Amino acid sequence: MKAVKTGGALLRLNEPVQSWSVVGKEVHVRTNQRDYVAARLVISAGAWCKELLPKLQLPLTVERQVQLWFQPDSDSADWLSLQCFPYAAWQYDEDGHFYAFPDFGHGVKVTHHRGGQMTSPQTIQRDVNDQDVQSIRALLQRYLPSVNGPLKSHAVCMYTNTPDLNFLIDEHPDFPEVLIVGGFSGQGFKFALAIGESVADLLSGQQPDTALEMFKIRRLQDKKIRHDV
């Protein structure tokens, strides 16, 4: 277990949560290392969110996504650099999207946006196979042939999707001491600052500047889970 202090917060890394409960007005959290007691709790556990909230039966699905970094050809290296090449996204058919990031010194990052295999944190395939790579290479050959060079590195991540692909930011329906923040559907990073400010306001009893009605839990009730994302 490693603890890191930064920005006034103490981060305890590699300390999985085993359970949580509300006793009176206190929230109790048990990890594999120790027990914690607090006045408020934020559950923002990504693909593990549903597992930490089993009684709510939230309609969240976990989707495997593969990220690839390619070495561009030498003639294109300048315009694919951070100074020249923006974040870019393409819609190549009715439901298909992919995006690319500039070369930060480790290659150009390219990946699909949605369309991955449904999985779970326990069963996800962490290895990258030829089909993962070739599906991106086919798009690069069509749209960005100068990026279609040697594969430098890869990583596998997970999208946690809600049925309508909107976020989940709301108090637990049974425990107002607990705030649920998740279901970011592959796009939460773009709104991280606004989400963080809103969560901080909610924890301190203030009204957030951002309207959060569309992110309430009740909208997910009786909705069919999308299996085509």
C-alpha positions in Angstrom: 0.0 0.0 0.0 1.3 3.4 -0.9 0.1 6.8 0.3 0.7 10.0 -1.6 -0.2 13.5 -0.3 -1.0 16.0 -3.0 -3.3 19.1 -3.2 -4.4 18.7 0.3 -5.6 15.1 -0.2 -4.1 11.8 0.9 -4.2 9.2 -1.9 -4.0 5.6 -0.8 -3.0 3.6 -3.8 -3.4 -0.1 -4.5 -5.9 -0.4 -1.7 -9.1 -2.1 -3.1 -12.4 -1.3 -1.4 -14.1 -4.5 0.0 -17.3 -3.0 1.3 -19.0 0.2 2.5 -22.0 1.0 4.8 -23.8 3.8 6.4 -24.1 3.7 10.2 -26.2 6.5 11.6 -24.8 9.6 9.9 -21.4 8.1 9.3 -20.0 6.3 6.3 -17.8 3.3 6.9 -15.5 2.0 4.2 -13.5 -1.2 4.5 -10.5 -1.9 2.3 -8.0 -4.7 2.2 -5.8 -2.6 4.5 -8.0 -0.9 7.1 -11.3 0.7 7.9 -12.2 4.3 7.4 -15.0 6.5 8.8 -16.2 9.7 7.2 -19.2 12.0 6.9 -19.5 11.7 3.2 -18.5 9.2 0.5 -18.1 9.6 -3.2 -18.2 6.3 -5.2 -16.5 7.0 -8.5 -15.0 3.6 -9.3 -15.3 3.5 -13.1 -15.9 -0.1 -14.3 -16.2 -1.3 -10.7 -19.0 1.2 -9.9 -21.8 -1.4 -10.5 -20.1 -3.9 -8.2 -19.9 -1.5 -5.3 -23.7 -0.7 -5.7 -25.3 -4.1 -6.3 -28.6 -3.3 -4.7 -29.3 -0.4 -7.1 -29.0 -2.7 -10.1 -27.7 0.2 -12.2 -27.9 -0.5 -16.0 -24.2 0.1 -16.6 -22.3 -1.9 -19.2 -18.5 -2.2 -19.5 -16.9 -2.0 -22.9 -13.4 -3.0 -23.9 -11.4 -0.3 -25.8 -7.9 -0.7 -27.2 -5.5 2.3 -27.5 -2.7 2.1 -30.0 0.4 4.3 -30.6 1.9 4.4 -34.1 5.2 5.7 -35.4 4.4 8.1 -38.3 6.6 8.3 -41.4 9.5 10.7 -41.1 8.1 13.1 -43.8 5.0 13.7 -41.7 6.5 13.9 -38.2 6.4 17.7 -38.1 2.7 18.2 -38.9 1.7 15.3 -36.6 3.5 17.0 -33.6 1.8 18.6 -30.6 2.4 22.1 -32.2 0.6 21.3 -35.4 -1.8 18.3 -35.1 -5.0 18.8 -33.1 -7.1 16.2 -31.4 -9.1 14.8 -34.3 -12.1 12.5 -34.7 -13.7 10.9 -37.7 -17.1 9.3 -38.2 -16.5 6.8 -40.9 -20.0 5.2 -41.1 -23.3 5.5 -39.3 -22.1 4.1 -36.0 -18.4 4.0 -36.4 -16.0 6.6 -34.9 -12.3 6.8 -34.3 -10.0 9.5 -32.9 -6.3 10.4 -32.9 -4.0 12.4 -30.6 -0.8 14.2 -31.7 2.6 12.7 -31.1 3.7 13.7 -27.6 7.0 11.9 -28.2 5.6 8.3 -28.0 3.8 8.1 -31.3 0.4 9.1 -32.6 -2.4 7.6 -30.4 -5.3 6.2 -32.4 -8.3 4.2 -31.2 -12.0 3.4 -31.8 -14.6 5.4 -30.0 -17.2 2.8 -28.9 -18.0 -0.5 -30.7 -15.9 -2.6 -28.3 -16.6 -5.9 -26.8 -18.9 -6.0 -23.7 -16.8 -7.3 -20.7 -16.2 -6.8 -17.0 -13.2 -5.8 -15.0 -12.6 -9.4 -14.0 -12.9 -10.9 -17.5 -11.5 -8.2 -19.8 -9.0 -9.4 -22.4 -5.9 -7.3 -21.6 -3.8 -8.6 -24.5 -4.0 -6.8 -27.8 -4.5 -9.1 -30.8 -4.1 -8.8 -34.6 -7.7 -8.0 -35.1 -7.5 -5.0 -32.7 -4.5 -3.6 -34.7 -5.8 -4.4 -38.2 -9.2 -2.7 -37.6 -7.3 0.5 -36.8 -4.8 0.1 -39.6 -7.6 -0.2 -42.1 -8.9 3.2 -41.0 -5.5 4.8 -41.0 -4.9 3.6 -44.6 -8.1 5.3 -45.6 -7.8 8.5 -43.6 -4.3 8.9 -42.2 -1.9 6.8 -44.2 1.2 8.7 -43.0 0.4 7.5 -39.4 0.2 3.8 -40.5 3.7 3.0 -39.4 5.2 0.6 -36.8 3.1 -0.1 -33.8 5.1 1.4 -30.8 2.8 0.6 -27.9 -0.7 -0.3 -26.8 -3.0 -0.3 -23.8 -6.5 -1.7 -23.0 -9.0 0.4 -21.2 -12.7 0.3 -20.3 -15.7 2.5 -21.0 -18.5 2.3 -18.5 -21.7 3.1 -20.4 -25.1 4.2 -19.3 -28.1 3.4 -21.6 -28.3 7.0 -22.8 -24.5 7.6 -22.7 -24.9 10.5 -20.3 -23.2 10.7 -16.9 -24.3 9.5 -13.5 -23.9 12.2 -10.9 -26.4 11.9 -8.0 -26.9 11.1 -4.4 -27.6 7.4 -3.5 -31.4 7.1 -3.3 -31.2 5.5 0.2 -28.2 7.3 1.6 -27.8 11.0 1.0 -24.3 10.8 2.6 -23.2 8.8 -0.5 -22.6 10.5 -3.9 -22.4 8.3 -7.0 -20.3 9.6 -9.8 -19.7 7.4 -12.9 -21.1 6.0 -16.1 -18.9 8.4 -18.1 -19.4 6.5 -21.3 -15.9 7.2 -22.8 -16.3 11.0 -22.6 -16.0 12.0 -19.0 -12.3 13.1 -19.3 -13.4 16.1 -21.5 -15.6 17.4 -18.6 -13.3 16.5 -15.7 -13.0 20.1 -14.4 -16.7 20.8 -14.4 -17.5 17.4 -12.9 -14.9 17.9 -10.2 -16.3 21.4 -9.3 -19.9 20.1 -9.2 -18.9 17.1 -7.0 -17.0 19.4 -4.6 -20.1 21.7 -4.4 -22.4 18.8 -3.7 -20.1 17.5 -0.9 -20.0 20.9 0.7 -23.8 21.5 0.5 -23.7 24.1 -2.2 -25.7 24.3 -5.4 -23.5 23.5 -8.4 -23.3 26.1 -11.2 -23.8 23.2 -13.7 -27.3 21.8 -14.2 -27.2 18.1 -13.2 -30.8 17.1 -13.7 -30.0 15.0 -16.8 -27.5 12.9 -14.7 -29.9 11.7 -12.1 -30.3 8.0 -11.2 -34.1 8.0 -11.7 -33.7 8.5 -15.5 -32.1 5.0 -15.7 -35.1 3.2 -14.2 -36.9 0.9 -16.5 -34.6 1.7 -19.4 -33.4 -1.0 -21.7 -29.6 -1.5 -21.7 -28.0 -0.6 -25.0 -26.0 -3.5 -26.5 -25.1 -1.8 -29.7 -22.6 0.7 -28.3 
